[in-house]
Amino acid sequence: MKKLYSDLRAGGILFLVSLVMYFVLIPAQIKLKGNEASLAADFFPKLLIIIIGFCGLLLAGFSAYDLYRNKERARTERAGGAWKTDYKAFIPHLTFLVTAIVYLVLMQYLGFILSSIPFLVFLLWHFGRLGFVKNCILAILYVPVVYYIFNTGFRIRFPIGPFGF
């Protein structure tokens, strides 16, 4: 039953965030010139946000229906505190989010390679891969290969660090 409460909350949040993104963030970021064709620059972001909002609405609706079907059980569990959120469970997610934001900020100053190697070492450790030396070796081998493939093969430029790469 606790899952139903968290699904109801998560679905509502997804729906509200998708509304804000659709009506506020996308129009503020993507400027259209005059009368664009039917497939303008904002088409795919808006389509994605509509799908996310619809999925959030479905998630909230199904969990609300399940809570409605099991009224008595939901009432007793609600009295027992099943609707409360355990914020300690979100610490790993918050840690990842903060380090990802720091990574994106540092990438502008250190470049892709110098910022990606420690970030990849952290991610490997954070998601359970043991062995600091192995993580460092993987990151030192993997990041330059990704940089080379995207830089030469796809001609996608990454931020350049103080050493020119």
Long-range contacts (C-beta under 8 A, 24 or more apart in sequence): 1-67, 1-70, 1-73, 1-74, 1-77, 1-82, 2-77, 2-82, 2-83, 3-63, 4-63, 4-66, 4-67, 4-74, 5-63, 5-67, 5-78, 5-82, 5-83, 6-85, 7-59, 7-60, 7-62, 7-63, 8-59, 8-60, 8-63, 8-64, 8-67, 9-85, 10-56, 10-59, 10-60, 11-56, 11-57, 11-58, 11-59, 11-60, 11-61, 11-63, 12-56, 12-60, 13-56, 14-52, 14-53, 14-55, 14-56, 14-59, 14-60, 15-53, 15-56, 15-57, 15-60, 17-52, 17-56, 18-49, 18-50, 18-52, 18-53, 18-56, 19-53, 21-49, 22-46, 22-49, 22-50, 22-53, 92-126, 95-126, 96-123, 96-126, 99-126, 107-158, 107-159, 108-159, 109-161, 109-162, 110-161, 110-162, 111-158, 111-159, 111-160, 111-161, 111-162, 111-163, 111-165, 112-143, 112-147, 112-158, 112-159, 112-160, 112-161, 112-165, 113-143, 113-144, 113-147, 113-161, 113-165, 114-161, 114-162, 114-163, 115-161, 116-143, 116-146, 116-147, 117-143
